[in-house]
Amino acid sequence: MNDLLHNQRSEAAGPVECLGQSFPSDAARRDHFLKLLAEKLQDPAFRKQEGFPQGTDAAILAMSDPPYYTACPNPWLAEFVAHYGKPYDPAVKYSREPLAIDVSVGKTDAIYKAHSYHTKVPHLAIVPSILHYTQPGDVVLDGFAGSGMTGVAAQWCGTAPASYRHELELTWKKEGRAAPKWGARRAVLNDLSPAATFIGANYNIPFNVDAFAKAGKQLLKAVEQDIGWMYETLHSDGKTVARIDYTVWSEVLACPSCAGEIVFTDAALDEDTKEIADVLTCPHCGAQAKKEQMDLQFETFIDPATGQTDKRPKRVPALISYKVGRTSYTKKPDQADLERVSKIAALPLPSDVPTDLFPDSQMSRVGRMKTTNVAAIHYLFLPRAAQAMALLWNKATSHPEPRTRNMLLFLVEQAIWGMSVLNRYKTLMHGRTESSNVNQYLSGVYYVPSHTSEVSPWYNLSNRLERLAKVFAAYKTSNNFCGITCGTAARLPLPDELVDYIFTDPPFGENIYYADLNFLVESWHGVKTDPKPEAIIDRVRQKGIPEYQHLMYSCFAEYFRVLKPGRWMTVVFSNSKAAVWNAIQVALQQTGFVVAEVTALDKQQGSFQQVMSPNTVKQDLVISVYKPNGGLEDRFKKSGATVESAWDFVQTHLRQLSVTKVKNGELEFIIERDPRRIYDRMVAWFVRHDAPVPLSNDEFQISIRSRFPERDGMVFLPEQVTEYDKKRAQTAQAPQMELFVSDERSAIDWAADFLKARPSTYQDIHPEFIKQLGAGWKKHETRPELSALLEANFLRYDGTGEVPSQIHRYLSTNYHDLRSLEKNDPRLIAKAVDRWYVPDPNKAQDLEKKREKALLKEFETYKAFTGRKIKESRLEVLRAGFRAAWATKDYATILAIAQKLPDETLQEDEKLLTLYDMALTRSEEQ
């Protein structure tokens, strides 16, 4: 690790190389490219790019460190990738299997905690993927980079300590994998948010740590000299001057009985137990009520930004925490404290404090932001905090050396949330210790608490400065391995097919409103997110699931364009809604990616499990997808939608899948090798190419087993079977697939698996079938009667003719007295009669045609439906009808039926959504 300490560049380090050019120093390099960027910003066409942030030229230039980072679309990013990357060469052999990772690993690591962000995947969770899919020097992309952890991971591959390398190599050896090739990778980071890219840039661009640490101490000392008097109080001895750590400010409520004022903290906080009471007692009349039953008191004030009268919650200082030496004390504010607070409140609002109005958003329309009338950024800062934050920001931005200046801002901006009224005073809540740290705000939301902890700059930043200096001394690298840009992932300034691997954690649905949350920090920088292209579900901005899916499609299409053929992308998914999950899958497949594996970490057992049901998404998922190699695409263009092109896809797809997966020492069933799942992937691929599917499901299921070896219900390439058989021989039990029954199709699949193993009578199968129709059943899907499902999809032996071989095999195996009997023995017939069984392939085809005909006949009733919405429907009918309409290019029928369906019916079924979305696209093109 000592070598890493020498990796920090200083401005006097001598000549530097940048994109093939030589400069006397980093300062000369930066000045050269800043001048070019300033000229670019004068070009109206440059500023009209989609996702271009909102800010002045001066503000954008102040945040930027070109050519490696610009707080706008980076005009040098294409050159960065072309200079350091390698062009796609189809002659270079490349083969990888999907890799599952634990996205929770590393959340306690020091560098992960160096700067907070709303959500992020730790770099230590990303490192294994980069090592697995890439070689040293390869280009890794993250278009939703957030705070830049993918860049940190790419560099960590070259700077990881020996202990980490040894541990990972041992793990991979136990798993039968080759040792990783250590060495830094080049990273390209993009995010729509200037705040996020600024964090990412400071994580990944080298700087002089010693100079930063020294400047940070000087900054805090200068602030103390200027406004230290604001944070002074007298100790209980009446003589000793102490420094305030934090002051608890409490809202004032009105008693519903006597209208007397109640200071929330005084009435709710038990000074001995530090618990907050549910019921408050009025100090004036003794009446008791909950906080929710009391009115919040407001006071009028002159808004310094507008000169207009406005109102804000009445807040009073209720408690002061301070130190004498190293000992902490608390006290009620005395008269001198109150006079000091009044003196500070009379000061003018510093010009460095932003006064931007909060945009109309989901968070400003509801909750405490609305009830406390927080209309603008400066409303979030009490007078003393406003003075302190303004001084911190001013002194940080005034530092003469650009990289040190940006790192000082990297430090100071972390105080913005903590020094605002969003900072909660943390106590014992109803007997549960939430945290001993009073400097804490709710993440992912603007929440204005009833009592806020107004912390001093030193309490907030002193320890943080020390931690940052220590962390970056150990982790930073000497070379610029990252290119960082700010803009939409749907328009990346990158050339085609030059990226070797993509790791991405995009926004999922309405989990986090990134643009709204970043508005607070971005207002201080003066450069804000353009929310129009943000891929999110947002009712205020009229973005529903269809709009979200379209935005994600645009981003994934751009990923597809820049990724080399045959290479991989890892997508981290964090949303519990099936509709959002399907939107992601459809967007991925429509852009050309093929899903190879979906895994989730089993938190209890510490192992990975594959996700089989799209309706049981309850935790972080890791989606592994690949871009088909150019050979498959070229062959398809020549041959068209033929049967052989379908098998060509299957051959290519099987080569990308894991051959074996081990869970808890046992072989795991690989879902993607199930012939039914393979058929779904093949259909999606043909639909994406606007081509008719050349094989029916039944024809496919019959043929795949004759074309490819099958083991334990999974299909393999001939060259893969040996590896699987070897691993299978080492385990005592065959892998089992657990089916989740959520609709008619999965119910048919469950019944087929059940009857393959055990031909049964209606009475035998019915109790087991009923157990499957549980809470996972889709809300708008008609539940099938077992008798109808059996009649349409299976055969029943009626006692005439020979006993079918499927039943005979089962009875011979399970009833020893029947083994030597002839097929027409009366005792055999008696046991076989009325048993349902899976038909042989030829008869299955006949049944499939008969069933398809019946489904299309029922689909006609949906077409004739004249009501507003078809509240309950059969998905199998809708799927059959949509498939038939798609095959004849009857897009109007698909769109018309879709209008009659509840949103959930369409959005929660991947197959319907795929055909609908493609039909919508094709109809718009006509």
Rosetta blueprint (number, residue, H / E / L):
1 M L
2 N H
3 D H
4 L H
5 L H
6 H H
7 N L
8 Q L
9 R L
10 S L
11 E L
12 A L
13 A L
14 G L
15 P L
16 V E
17 E E
18 C E
19 L L
20 G L
21 Q E
22 S E
23 F E
24 P L
25 S L
26 D H
27 A H
28 A H
29 R H
30 R H
31 D H
32 H H
33 F H
34 L H
35 K H
36 L H
37 L H
38 A H
39 E H
40 K H
41 L H
42 Q L
43 D L
44 P H
45 A H
46 F H
47 R H
48 K L
49 Q L
50 E L
51 G L
52 F L
53 P L
54 Q E
55 G E
56 T L
57 D H
58 A H
59 A H
60 I H
61 L H
62 A H
63 M H
64 S L
65 D E
66 P L
67 P L
68 Y L
69 Y E
70 T L
71 A L
72 C L
73 P L
74 N L
75 P L
76 W L
77 L H
78 A H
79 E H
80 F H
81 V H
82 A H
83 H H
84 Y H
85 G L
86 K L
87 P L
88 Y L
89 D L
90 P L
91 A L
92 V L
93 K L
94 Y L
95 S L
96 R L
97 E L
98 P L
99 L L
100 A L
101 I L
102 D L
103 V L
104 S L
105 V L
106 G L
107 K L
108 T L
109 D L
110 A L
111 I L
112 Y H
113 K H
114 A H
115 H L
116 S L
117 Y L
118 H L
119 T L
120 K L
121 V L
122 P L
123 H H
124 L H
125 A H
126 I H
127 V H
128 P H
129 S H
130 I H
131 L H
132 H H
133 Y H
134 T L
135 Q L
136 P L
137 G L
138 D L
139 V E
140 V E
141 L E
142 D E
143 G L
144 F L
145 A L
146 G L
147 S L
148 G L
149 M H
150 T H
151 G H
152 V H
153 A H
154 A H
155 Q H
156 W H
157 C H
158 G H
159 T H
160 A L
161 P L
162 A H
163 S H
164 Y H
165 R H
166 H H
167 E H
168 L H
169 E H
170 L H
171 T H
172 W H
173 K H
174 K H
175 E L
176 G L
177 R L
178 A L
179 A L
180 P L
181 K L
182 W L
183 G L
184 A L
185 R L
186 R E
187 A E
188 V E
189 L E
190 N E
191 D E
192 L L
193 S L
194 P H
195 A H
196 A H
197 T H
198 F H
199 I H
200 G H
201 A H
202 N H
203 Y H
204 N H
205 I L
206 P L
207 F L
208 N L
209 V H
210 D H
211 A H
212 F H
213 A H
214 K H
215 A H
216 G H
217 K H
218 Q H
219 L H
220 L H
221 K H
222 A H
223 V H
224 E H
225 Q H
226 D H
227 I H
228 G H
229 W H
230 M H
231 Y H
232 E E
233 T E
234 L E
235 H L
236 S L
237 D L
238 G L
239 K L
240 T L
241 V E
242 A E
243 R E
244 I E
245 D E
246 Y E
247 T E
248 V E
249 W E
250 S E
251 E E
252 V E
253 L E
254 A E
255 C L
256 P L
257 S L
258 C L
259 A L
260 G L
261 E E
262 I E
263 V E
264 F H
265 T H
266 D H
267 A H
268 A H
269 L E
270 D L
271 E L
272 D L
273 T L
274 K L
275 E E
276 I E
277 A L
278 D L
279 V E
280 L E
281 T E
282 C L
283 P L
284 H L
285 C L
286 G L
287 A L
288 Q E
289 A E
290 K E
291 K H
292 E H
293 Q H
294 M L
295 D E
296 L E
297 Q L
298 F E
299 E E
300 T E
301 F E
302 I E
303 D L
304 P L
305 A L
306 T L
307 G L
308 Q L
309 T E
310 D E
311 K E
312 R E
313 P E
314 K L
315 R E
316 V E
317 P E
318 A E
319 L E
320 I E
321 S E
322 Y E
323 K E
324 V E
325 G L
326 R L
327 T E
328 S E
329 Y E
330 T E
331 K E
332 K L
333 P L
334 D L
335 Q H
336 A H
337 D H
338 L H
339 E H
340 R H
341 V H
342 S H
343 K H
344 I H
345 A H
346 A L
347 L L
348 P L
349 L L
350 P L
351 S L
352 D L
353 V L
354 P L
355 T L
356 D L
357 L E
358 F L
359 P L
360 D L
361 S L
362 Q H
363 M H
364 S H
365 R H
366 V L
367 G L
368 R H
369 M H
370 K H
371 T H
372 T L
373 N L
374 V L
375 A L
376 A E
377 I H
378 H H
379 Y H
380 L H
381 F L
382 L L
383 P H
384 R H
385 A H
386 A H
387 Q H
388 A H
389 M H
390 A H
391 L H
392 L H
393 W H
394 N H
395 K H
396 A H
397 T H
398 S L
399 H L
400 P L
401 E L
402 P H
403 R H
404 T H
405 R H
406 N H
407 M H
408 L H
409 L H
410 F H
411 L H
412 V H
413 E L
414 Q L
415 A H
416 I H
417 W H
418 G H
419 M L
420 S L
421 V L
422 L L
423 N L
424 R E
425 Y L
426 K L
427 T L
428 L E
429 M E
430 H L
431 G L
432 R E
433 T E
434 E L
435 S L
436 S L
437 N L
438 V L
439 N L
440 Q E
441 Y L
442 L L
443 S L
444 G L
445 V L
446 Y L
447 Y L
448 V L
449 P L
450 S L
451 H E
452 T E
453 S E
454 E E
455 V E
456 S L
457 P H
458 W H
459 Y H
460 N H
461 L H
462 S H
463 N H
464 R H
465 L H
466 E H
467 R H
468 L H
469 A H
470 K H
471 V H
472 F H
473 A H
474 A H
475 Y H
476 K L
477 T L
478 S L
479 N L
480 N L
481 F L
482 C E
483 G E
484 I E
485 T E
486 C E
487 G L
488 T L
489 A L
490 A L
491 R L
492 L L
493 P L
494 L L
495 P L
496 D L
497 E L
498 L L
499 V E
500 D E
501 Y E
502 I E
503 F E
504 T E
505 D L
506 P L
507 P L
508 F L
509 G L
510 E L
511 N L
512 I L
513 Y L
514 Y H
515 A H
516 D H
517 L H
518 N H
519 F H
520 L H
521 V H
522 E H
523 S H
524 W H
525 H H
526 G L
527 V E
528 K E
529 T L
530 D L
531 P L
532 K L
533 P L
534 E L
535 A L
536 I L
537 I L
538 D E
539 R L
540 V L
541 R L
542 Q L
543 K E
544 G L
545 I H
546 P H
547 E H
548 Y H
549 Q H
550 H H
551 L H
552 M H
553 Y H
554 S H
555 C H
556 F H
557 A H
558 E H
559 Y H
560 F H
561 R H
562 V H
563 L E
564 K E
565 P E
566 G E
567 R E
568 W E
569 M E
570 T E
571 V E
572 V E
573 F E
574 S L
575 N L
576 S L
577 K L
578 A H
579 A H
580 V H
581 W H
582 N H
583 A H
584 I H
585 Q H
586 V H
587 A H
588 L H
589 Q H
590 Q H
591 T H
592 G L
593 F L
594 V E
595 V E
596 A E
597 E E
598 V E
599 T E
600 A E
601 L E
602 D E
603 K L
604 Q L
605 Q L
606 G L
607 S E
608 F E
609 Q E
610 Q E
611 V L
612 M L
613 S L
614 P L
615 N L
616 T L
617 V L
618 K L
619 Q L
620 D L
621 L E
622 V E
623 I E
624 S E
625 V E
626 Y E
627 K L
628 P L
629 N L
630 G H
631 G H
632 L H
633 E H
634 D H
635 R H
636 F H
637 K H
638 K H
639 S H
640 G L
641 A L
642 T L
643 V H
644 E H
645 S H
646 A H
647 W H
648 D H
649 F H
650 V H
651 Q H
652 T H
653 H H
654 L H
655 R H
656 Q H
657 L L
658 S L
659 V L
660 T L
661 K L
662 V E
663 K E
664 N L
665 G L
666 E E
667 L E
668 E L
669 F L
670 I L
671 I H
672 E H
673 R H
674 D L
675 P H
676 R H
677 R H
678 I H
679 Y H
680 D H
681 R H
682 M H
683 V H
684 A H
685 W H
686 F H
687 V H
688 R H
689 H L
690 D L
691 A L
692 P L
693 V L
694 P L
695 L L
696 S L
697 N H
698 D H
699 E H
700 F H
701 Q H
702 I H
703 S H
704 I H
705 R H
706 S H
707 R H
708 F L
709 P L
710 E E
711 R E
712 D L
713 G L
714 M E
715 V E
716 F L
717 L L
718 P H
719 E H
720 Q H
721 V H
722 T H
723 E H
724 Y H
725 D H
726 K H
727 K H
728 R H
729 A L
730 Q L
731 T L
732 A L
733 Q L
734 A L
735 P L
736 Q L
737 M L
738 E L
739 L L
740 F L
741 V L
742 S L
743 D L
744 E H
745 R H
746 S H
747 A H
748 I H
749 D H
750 W H
751 A H
752 A H
753 D H
754 F H
755 L H
756 K H
757 A H
758 R L
759 P L
760 S E
761 T L
762 Y H
763 Q H
764 D H
765 I H
766 H H
767 P H
768 E H
769 F H
770 I H
771 K H
772 Q H
773 L L
774 G L
775 A L
776 G L
777 W L
778 K L
779 K L
780 H L
781 E E
782 T L
783 R L
784 P L
785 E L
786 L H
787 S H
788 A H
789 L H
790 L H
791 E H
792 A H
793 N H
794 F L
795 L E
796 R E
797 Y L
798 D L
799 G L
800 T L
801 G L
802 E L
803 V L
804 P L
805 S H
806 Q H
807 I H
808 H H
809 R H
810 Y H
811 L H
812 S H
813 T H
814 N H
815 Y L
816 H H
817 D H
818 L H
819 R L
820 S L
821 L L
822 E L
823 K L
824 N L
825 D L
826 P H
827 R H
828 L H
829 I H
830 A H
831 K H
832 A H
833 V L
834 D L
835 R L
836 W E
837 Y E
838 V L
839 P L
840 D L
841 P H
842 N H
843 K H
844 A H
845 Q H
846 D H
847 L H
848 E H
849 K H
850 K H
851 R H
852 E H
853 K H
854 A H
855 L H
856 L H
857 K H
858 E H
859 F H
860 E H
861 T H
862 Y H
863 K H
864 A H
865 F L
866 T L
867 G L
868 R L
869 K L
870 I L
871 K L
872 E L
873 S E
874 R L
875 L H
876 E H
877 V H
878 L H
879 R H
880 A H
881 G H
882 F H
883 R H
884 A H
885 A H
886 W H
887 A H
888 T L
889 K L
890 D L
891 Y H
892 A H
893 T H
894 I H
895 L H
896 A H
897 I H
898 A H
899 Q H
900 K H
901 L L
902 P L
903 D H
904 E H
905 T H
906 L H
907 Q H
908 E L
909 D L
910 E H
911 K H
912 L H
913 L H
914 T H
915 L H
916 Y H
917 D H
918 M H
919 A H
920 L H
921 T H
922 R H
923 S H
924 E H
925 E H
926 Q L
